[in-house]
């Protein structure tokens, strides 16, 4: 079942995770985080529909993920979720992939967009995976920080997101 992840849902889950973690409910926090984040996440924060490809190469040089995505804007995804009550599959502003990290080490992440965001259409980053069960990577397209249009960040456990702008 594909769950549409809106910005509001992401913020709610993040706040719930933070609250649960500070209240000593680590299991609840981990459950909430794992229901939102998969191992590789591509999130469209831009004001345009975005399509492209995400690839991941493992430490042995084998390509373990090569997927295309077509992501709505956050607003369009939210509107579609609110109006689509039929149970049919709907568009999303996020693409999530699991079963990518099979061993610890350095993984090469790359994203290539069909159309650029603020003049940028490609980004890549090497990310370190020290725990294959507890690491997520997020690719933010049209990142809110305003510095770079594509940001790749890692999340390990309930720690902070480490971001690298490209």
C-alpha positions as CSV (number, residue, x, y, z in Angstrom):
1,X,0.0,0.0,0.0
2,X,1.5,3.4,-1.1
3,X,0.9,6.1,1.5
4,X,1.0,9.6,0.2
5,X,3.4,11.6,2.3
6,X,2.5,15.3,2.5
7,X,4.5,18.0,4.2
8,X,1.9,18.2,6.9
9,X,2.1,14.5,7.6
10,X,5.9,14.6,7.6
11,X,6.0,17.5,10.1
12,X,3.4,15.8,12.3
13,X,5.4,12.6,12.4
14,X,8.6,14.5,13.0
15,X,7.0,16.4,15.9
16,X,5.5,13.2,17.3
17,X,8.8,11.4,17.0
18,X,10.6,14.2,18.9
19,X,8.0,14.4,21.6
20,X,8.0,10.6,22.1
21,X,11.8,10.5,22.2
22,X,12.0,13.2,24.9
23,X,9.2,11.4,26.8
24,X,11.2,8.2,26.9
25,X,9.0,6.3,24.3
26,X,11.8,5.3,22.0
27,X,9.9,2.4,20.6
28,X,7.0,4.6,19.6
29,X,9.4,7.2,18.1
30,X,11.1,4.5,16.0
31,X,7.8,3.1,14.8
32,X,6.6,6.6,13.7
33,X,9.9,7.3,11.9
34,X,10.0,4.0,10.2
35,X,6.4,4.4,9.0
36,X,7.4,7.7,7.3
37,X,10.9,7.1,6.1
38,X,12.2,4.2,4.1
39,X,15.9,3.7,3.3
40,X,15.8,6.1,0.4
41,X,13.4,8.9,0.2
42,X,12.9,11.5,-2.6
43,X,10.8,14.5,-1.5
44,X,9.5,17.3,-3.8
45,X,9.5,20.6,-1.9
46,X,9.6,22.7,-5.1
47,X,6.7,24.5,-6.6
48,X,6.8,22.4,-9.8
49,X,6.1,18.8,-10.7
50,X,9.4,16.9,-10.8
51,X,10.4,13.7,-12.6
52,X,13.7,12.0,-12.8
53,X,15.8,9.1,-11.7
54,X,17.4,8.1,-8.4
55,X,20.3,5.6,-8.4
56,X,22.3,4.1,-5.5
57,X,25.6,2.2,-5.9
58,X,26.8,0.0,-3.0
59,X,30.3,-0.2,-1.6
60,X,31.2,-3.1,-4.0
61,X,30.2,-0.9,-7.0
62,X,27.0,-2.7,-7.7
63,X,23.9,-0.6,-8.6
64,X,21.3,-1.5,-6.0
65,X,18.6,1.0,-6.9
66,X,17.8,2.6,-10.3
67,X,14.2,4.0,-10.2
68,X,12.3,6.7,-11.9
69,X,9.9,9.0,-10.1
70,X,7.3,11.5,-11.0
71,X,6.4,13.7,-8.0
72,X,3.6,16.2,-7.6
73,X,4.1,19.4,-5.7
74,X,3.2,19.2,-2.0
75,X,0.1,21.3,-2.6
76,X,-1.1,19.2,-5.5
77,X,-0.5,16.0,-3.5
78,X,-2.4,17.3,-0.5
79,X,-5.3,18.4,-2.7
80,X,-5.4,15.0,-4.5
81,X,-5.3,13.1,-1.2
82,X,-8.2,15.2,0.2
83,X,-10.4,14.7,-2.9
84,X,-9.5,11.1,-3.7
85,X,-11.7,9.0,-1.4
86,X,-12.1,6.0,-3.8
87,X,-9.1,4.0,-2.5
88,X,-7.4,4.2,-5.9
89,X,-3.7,4.9,-6.1
90,X,-3.0,8.7,-6.2
91,X,0.0,10.8,-6.9
92,X,2.5,11.8,-4.3
93,X,5.1,14.4,-3.5
94,X,7.5,11.7,-2.2
95,X,8.9,8.4,-3.5
96,X,10.2,5.9,-0.9
97,X,12.3,2.8,-1.5
98,X,13.3,0.1,1.0
99,X,15.7,-2.9,0.9
100,X,18.5,-0.8,-0.6
101,X,21.3,-0.9,2.1
102,X,22.5,-4.5,2.4
103,X,25.9,-3.9,3.9
104,X,27.7,-1.2,5.8
105,X,30.0,1.1,3.9
106,X,30.0,4.0,1.5
107,X,27.1,4.3,-0.9
108,X,27.0,6.6,-3.9
109,X,23.6,8.4,-4.2
110,X,22.7,10.2,-7.5
111,X,19.6,12.0,-8.7
112,X,19.0,13.2,-12.2
113,X,16.0,15.4,-13.0
114,X,14.2,15.6,-16.4
115,X,13.9,19.4,-15.9
116,X,16.0,21.6,-13.7
117,X,15.1,23.3,-10.4
118,X,16.7,26.7,-10.3
119,X,19.2,25.6,-13.0
120,X,20.3,22.4,-11.3
121,X,19.3,19.0,-12.7
122,X,21.8,16.6,-11.1
123,X,23.3,15.9,-7.7
124,X,25.3,13.1,-6.2
125,X,26.8,12.4,-2.8
126,X,28.6,9.6,-1.0
127,X,26.8,8.6,2.2
128,X,28.1,6.4,4.9
129,X,25.9,3.6,6.1
130,X,27.0,2.2,9.5
131,X,23.8,0.4,10.3
132,X,21.8,-1.1,7.4
133,X,18.6,-1.4,9.5
134,X,18.6,2.1,11.0
135,X,19.8,4.4,8.2
136,X,17.6,6.5,5.9
137,X,18.7,8.9,3.1
138,X,16.5,11.8,2.0
139,X,16.8,13.7,-1.3
140,X,15.0,17.0,-0.9
141,X,14.2,18.7,-4.2
142,X,13.5,22.4,-3.9
143,X,14.8,22.4,-0.4
144,X,13.3,24.9,2.0
145,X,16.7,26.3,3.2
146,X,16.9,28.2,-0.1
147,X,20.7,27.6,-0.5
148,X,20.6,24.7,-2.9
149,X,17.8,23.3,-5.0
150,X,18.8,19.7,-4.3
151,X,19.9,18.5,-0.8
152,X,20.9,15.0,0.1
153,X,20.8,14.1,3.8
154,X,21.2,11.0,6.0
155,X,19.2,10.0,9.1
156,X,20.5,7.4,11.4
157,X,18.3,6.3,14.2
158,X,16.6,9.2,15.9
159,X,19.6,11.5,15.4
160,X,19.6,14.7,13.4
161,X,19.5,14.8,9.6
162,X,23.0,15.5,8.3
163,X,22.6,17.4,5.0
164,X,24.8,18.1,2.1
165,X,23.8,20.7,-0.4
166,X,24.7,20.1,-4.1
